[in-house]
Amino acid sequence: MNNYDIQSKDFALSPQGVHLLRNRFNYKTINYYDIHKATFARAVETKNVALTLIVGVLFIAFAVYNTLGVYQNFYDPTVHRIYIESIALPVLPVLLGIYCIYIAVKKVPSLIIELENKKHKLSIQDIYKAGRTQVLEIYLKDKLKARFYDSPML
């Protein structure tokens, strides 16, 4: 296990560079001289926001469609039996749809690192909650100098 100066859920910082982590193990190291720009911003956590938003809307549309079918069955004189499953079926898609939409629009504090041809969005939510954002900012200003742009809206 490496000793890092600053460690978060997604990344860690050391004198060698920014270490991208999975399950607290380093899978990629970005040297500080490879970083063109680094900023703090509020960004979404998911990588594919549009797909998550579409799936959430589709879940809710499916639930509304099923609810309208059940509602019509209540007032149809030829229907003598309505099963509880048909009443309870729309509940789960509504909950999943609301969750997907929430995840698609929820913004968390992030460190955005821009390389020559790639951009990494790293969540600093646990550092932000611990109140160590100033320590991270000072560390990045020391290592990146003029390539670090701090954002007042974090």
C-alpha positions as CSV (number, residue, x, y, z in Angstrom):
1,M,0.0,0.0,0.0
2,N,1.4,3.4,-0.9
3,N,1.5,6.4,1.4
4,Y,-0.2,9.3,-0.3
5,D,-0.2,13.0,0.8
6,I,-3.9,13.4,0.1
7,Q,-6.3,10.5,-0.6
8,S,-9.9,10.5,-1.7
9,K,-12.3,7.7,-2.9
10,D,-11.4,8.2,-6.6
11,F,-7.9,9.5,-6.5
12,A,-4.8,10.2,-4.4
13,L,-2.0,12.8,-4.6
14,S,1.7,12.2,-4.0
15,P,4.9,13.8,-5.1
16,Q,4.9,11.6,-8.2
17,G,1.5,12.8,-9.5
18,V,-2.2,12.1,-9.4
19,H,-3.0,8.5,-8.8
20,L,-6.4,7.2,-10.1
21,L,-7.8,4.6,-7.7
22,R,-10.2,1.7,-7.9
23,N,-10.9,0.0,-4.6
24,R,-8.0,2.0,-3.0
25,F,-5.5,0.5,-5.5
26,N,-3.7,2.6,-8.1
27,Y,-4.6,1.7,-11.7
28,K,-3.1,4.8,-13.4
29,T,-0.7,7.6,-12.5
30,I,-0.8,11.1,-14.1
31,N,2.4,13.0,-13.8
32,Y,2.0,16.7,-12.8
33,Y,3.8,17.9,-15.9
34,D,1.2,16.1,-18.1
35,I,-1.7,18.1,-16.6
36,H,-2.6,21.2,-18.8
37,K,-5.3,22.5,-16.5
38,A,-7.0,21.6,-13.2
39,T,-10.0,23.3,-11.7
40,F,-12.5,22.8,-8.9
41,A,-16.1,22.8,-10.1
42,R,-19.5,21.3,-9.3
43,A,-20.1,18.5,-11.8
44,V,-22.4,15.4,-12.2
45,E,-21.0,12.1,-11.0
46,T,-22.3,9.9,-13.8
47,K,-20.4,9.7,-17.0
48,N,-23.4,9.4,-19.3
49,V,-25.9,12.0,-18.1
50,A,-28.2,11.9,-21.2
51,L,-28.6,8.1,-21.0
52,T,-29.4,8.2,-17.3
53,L,-31.9,10.9,-17.8
54,I,-33.6,9.1,-20.7
55,V,-33.8,5.9,-18.7
56,G,-35.4,7.7,-15.8
57,V,-38.0,9.4,-18.0
58,L,-38.8,6.0,-19.7
59,F,-39.3,4.4,-16.3
60,I,-41.7,7.1,-15.2
61,A,-43.5,7.0,-18.6
62,F,-43.9,3.2,-18.2
63,A,-45.4,3.7,-14.7
64,V,-47.8,6.3,-15.9
65,Y,-48.9,4.1,-18.8
66,N,-49.6,1.2,-16.4
67,T,-51.4,3.4,-14.0
68,L,-53.7,4.7,-16.7
69,G,-54.5,1.1,-17.6
70,V,-55.4,0.2,-14.1
71,Y,-57.5,3.3,-13.7
72,Q,-59.4,2.4,-16.9
73,N,-60.0,-1.1,-15.5
74,F,-61.6,0.4,-12.4
75,Y,-64.3,2.0,-14.5
76,D,-64.7,-0.7,-17.1
77,P,-68.0,-2.6,-16.3
78,T,-66.7,-5.8,-18.1
79,V,-63.7,-6.2,-15.7
80,H,-64.7,-8.1,-12.6
81,R,-61.3,-8.7,-11.1
82,I,-58.3,-6.5,-10.7
83,Y,-55.2,-8.1,-9.3
84,I,-53.1,-6.4,-6.6
85,E,-50.0,-6.9,-8.8
86,S,-51.4,-4.6,-11.5
87,I,-51.9,-1.9,-8.9
88,A,-48.5,-2.3,-7.2
89,L,-46.5,-2.7,-10.5
90,P,-46.0,1.0,-11.3
91,V,-44.5,1.7,-7.9
92,L,-41.0,0.3,-8.6
93,P,-40.5,2.0,-12.0
94,V,-41.6,5.3,-10.5
95,L,-39.0,5.0,-7.7
96,L,-36.3,3.9,-10.1
97,G,-37.2,6.7,-12.5
98,I,-37.0,9.3,-9.8
99,Y,-33.6,8.0,-8.7
100,C,-32.2,8.0,-12.2
101,I,-33.3,11.6,-12.8
102,Y,-31.9,12.6,-9.4
103,I,-28.5,11.0,-10.2
104,A,-28.5,12.6,-13.6
105,V,-29.0,16.2,-12.3
106,K,-27.2,15.9,-8.9
107,K,-23.9,17.9,-8.9
108,V,-21.1,17.2,-6.5
109,P,-17.8,19.0,-5.8
110,S,-15.2,17.8,-8.3
111,L,-11.7,18.2,-9.4
112,I,-11.5,18.4,-13.2
113,I,-8.1,17.5,-14.6
114,E,-7.5,18.3,-18.3
115,L,-4.7,16.4,-20.1
116,E,-3.7,17.0,-23.7
117,N,-6.5,14.9,-25.1
118,K,-8.5,13.6,-22.1
119,K,-10.5,15.0,-19.2
120,H,-10.9,13.4,-15.8
121,K,-13.7,14.4,-13.4
122,L,-12.7,13.3,-9.9
123,S,-15.2,13.6,-7.0
124,I,-13.9,15.4,-4.0
125,Q,-17.1,15.1,-2.0
126,D,-15.5,13.2,0.9
127,I,-12.7,15.9,1.1
128,Y,-15.3,18.6,0.9
129,K,-17.4,17.0,3.8
130,A,-14.3,16.7,5.9
131,G,-13.5,20.4,5.4
132,R,-10.1,19.7,3.8
133,T,-10.7,21.5,0.6
134,Q,-8.2,24.3,1.5
135,V,-5.5,21.7,2.1
136,L,-6.2,20.2,-1.3
137,E,-6.2,23.6,-3.0
138,I,-2.8,24.6,-1.4
139,Y,-1.3,21.3,-2.4
140,L,-2.4,21.6,-6.0
141,K,-1.3,25.2,-6.2
142,D,2.1,24.1,-5.0
143,K,2.5,21.2,-7.5
144,L,0.7,22.7,-10.6
145,K,1.6,26.4,-10.1
146,A,-0.2,28.5,-12.8
147,R,-2.0,25.5,-14.3
148,F,-4.4,25.3,-11.3
149,Y,-7.5,27.5,-11.4
150,D,-9.5,27.7,-8.2
151,S,-13.3,28.2,-8.5
152,P,-15.1,30.4,-6.0
153,M,-18.4,28.5,-6.6
154,L,-17.3,25.3,-4.9
